[in-house]
Amino acid sequence: PGEEQDRLEHIKVTGYNVRTSEPQPDGTIMQQVEIHYIDQATQVERMVRSRQIWRTDDGGDHWWLTTGLPSFE
């Protein structure tokens, strides 16, 4: 967690756009998203596309990203 936190310290998300969202047979949701962000060290805005799989608890109150965060480079 420390290394991941250090890597994301200078990233500021400025937009999160869901392009597709598809329920899966196992109850998860697969999404294709575009994440816009600024690298605060360079002040350059960038965009990364990410395929994400989300799962929920039994009550549907909380969602967890199972695929991890994308690489912000």
N, C-alpha and C positions, 0 to 999 in steps of 0.2 A: 503493500500500500504506500509506503514512503516514496519509492521511486516513481510510481504512477502519479502520486500527488505532486511531486516535483515537476514532472513532465507537463502536467496540466496547469501549473501555477500561473503561467502567462497567457492562457487561452481564455477568451471571453466569447461565449456563444451569443450571436446576434440574431439568429434565426434558425428555426427547426420546421421544415416542411415535409409532411408525410405525402409521398407520391403515390404509394399503393399500400393497402392494408388488407391482408387476407387471413381469415380465421383458418387454423389448421385442425386436422382431425383429433390431435391430442390435446386440444383446448388452448394451445398457444396462439399468438398472433404474429404473423410474419409481415414486416413492413420494409419498404424501400423508402429511405428518407434522404433529404439534403440538409446538411448542417452548415450554416454560415457562421464564421467565427473570425475574430481578430486576434492575431498574435500580438500581444501588448508590447513585446520587445521590439518589434519592427513596425507596428501600427499598420500592418497589411491585412486587409480582409481577404479571406479565402473561403472555399466551399469544399466539403467532402461529401461523397455519397456513401451511404452505409446500408447494408442489409441487416436488419435487426429482428431478433426473435424475443418476444415478451411472453412471460408467463404470470399467472395470477395465483393468489392463495385461494383456498376453497370458497371463501365468501365473496371473492371478486373485489375486495376493498383495496388491495395493494397489488401493484404490478412490479415485476423485476425484469430488467434487461439481462437475458442469459448469454448474449453473444459478446458482451464487453463493449467498451468504448472504441470508436474508430481511432486510427492513427491520425493525429493532427500534425501534418508536416507541411 
